[in-house]
Amino acid sequence: MELCRSLALLTGSLGLVSILIALSTDFWFVAEGPRFSFHSGLWPKEFHTEVPDYLRATQSLSILATLWGLVSVIFLIVSCIPSLSTRGYGPLVSSTMAFAAAIFAVVAMVVYTSERWNQPQHPQIQTFFSWSFYLGWVSAVLLLCAGYCSSRTWRGQLGALRQQGEG
């Protein structure tokens, strides 16, 4: 049970850091031409340009994933402190929040991927996804792992409480 809690805390923290880095960096998409290289992220640098809807959706969903991931990690930390953990619901809340964060992250990544994938290509410009984009996908997987490990912790606590009630 404690191993699952430690793994949940590790994967949840790594997932949270990953999505924060992915959100704040601008290496989601790279375009290379004959004499130039350009990279972009979720936050356009031009002030007077209209931001496409798919970017707004990806921004919003990624921010929500970050917030739910933060709540998940906080509840896991609180569940490690016996005086603050009441009735052992910390891992259950953490698991729910981690799964919610993972769902938001996956939907954000799918929206971004599908929109970028369908954009027209220029024959002399090579475009590809970059490391910030892949870090977004890694964060979704890590948050899923955190949710799974948290749920295992909660089930272990639930089983221990049932045994105490029978004994």
N, C-alpha and C positions, 0 to 999 in steps of 0.2 A: 504494500500500500504506500509506504513512504517512498519507494523507488518510483512509483507512478506519479506521486505528487512532485518529486524532484524533476522527473522528466517533463511533466506538464509545465512546471515553472521555467525550466530551461527552454523548451520549445516555444512556450508563450512569449517569453522575453525576447528570444531570437526573432520570432515572427513579428513582434511589435517593433523591434529595431529595424528589421528588414523593410517593413512597410513605411516606416518613417523616413528611411533613407531613400526608398523608391519615390516617395511623394515629394521629397525636397530636392531631388537632383533632376537634371535635364538631359539625361542620356537615354531616353526611352526610344527614340527613333533617330537614325543617322542616314544622311544622304551624302553620297560622294560622287562628284563629277570629275571631269577632266582636270580642272584647276581649282577645285574648292571642296571643302568638307563642311557639313552643317549638321548640327544635332539639336534636338528639341525634346522638351519634356511636357509635363502637364500644365505648366504655368508659362504662357507666352510672355515674351519680354517686351513686345511692342504694346504701348499703352492705348493706341487708337484703333486697334484691330478688334473685330468681333471674334469672340471665342466660339468655336464650333460646339454644337450641342453634345456631341460624343465626349469632348474634353470636359465639359461641365459635369456630365454624368459620371465620368471616370473620377474626376476630382471629388465629387460629393460622395460617391460610394467608397472611395479609398479613405476619405476622412472618417466616414462612419465605421469602416473596418478598423481604423486606428483607434477610435474611441472605444469600441466594443472590446478590442484587444487589450487596451489599457485597463478597462473594468475587469476583464478576466484575470489579468496578472495581479491586480490589486486584491481581488478576492482570494486568489491562490496564496498570496503573501499573508493575508489576514488568517487564512485557514491553517497556516503553519504556527500561529501564535495561539496557544490554548486559551488564554484569558480573553481573547477577542473573538474566537471562533465559537459561535453559539449553535448547538445542535448539529454541527457538521454539515451545514448547507453551503459552506464556502465552495467546496469542489463542484457541487451541483450548479451553482450560479456561474462559477468560472467556466464550467463545461458548456453551459448554454451560451454564454457570451463569446467564448472562443469559436463555437460553431457558427454563431451569428456573424462574427468578424470574418471567418473564413468564407461564408456565403457572400458577404458584401465584397470581399476581395476578389473572389472568383468572378462575380458578375461584373465588377469594374474591369477586370482584365479581359473578359470576353468582349465587353463593349468596345474597349480600346483596340483589341486585336482585330475584331471583325471590321471595324471602320477603317483602320489603317491598311488592312489586307486588301480591301476593295478599292482603295484609291488608285487612280490611273498612274501608270509608270511612264517615265520618259526613257527613251532608248539609251541615252548617254549618261543617265544618272542611276547609280546603284543605290538602292535603299534597303535598310535592314533594321531589325530591332536591336537594341543595345542593352547594356548591363542593368540599367535601372528598370527596364521592362521585365527582364528575367528575375530580378530581385522581387518584383511585385508578385510573380508567380510563386517564387520560393516562399514568400511570406504567407500566401494562401495555404500552401502545403504544411508549413510549420504551425499555423493556427489550427488547421484540422487535426494535426498530431496532438496539439495542446488540448483540444476539446476531447479527443479520445482518451488521453491519459488522465484528464480531470474526471471524466465519467467513470473510469476504472477506479480512481481514488474514492469517488463517492460511493460506488457499489461496494467497495471494500469496507468503508465506514458503516454503510447500511447493514452489511452482513455482521460486522462486529457488534453493532447495537442490538441486532436481533438475538445474537448469542448471549449477550448480557441479560436481555429480557427473559430468556429461557432458563438461564442459570441461576 
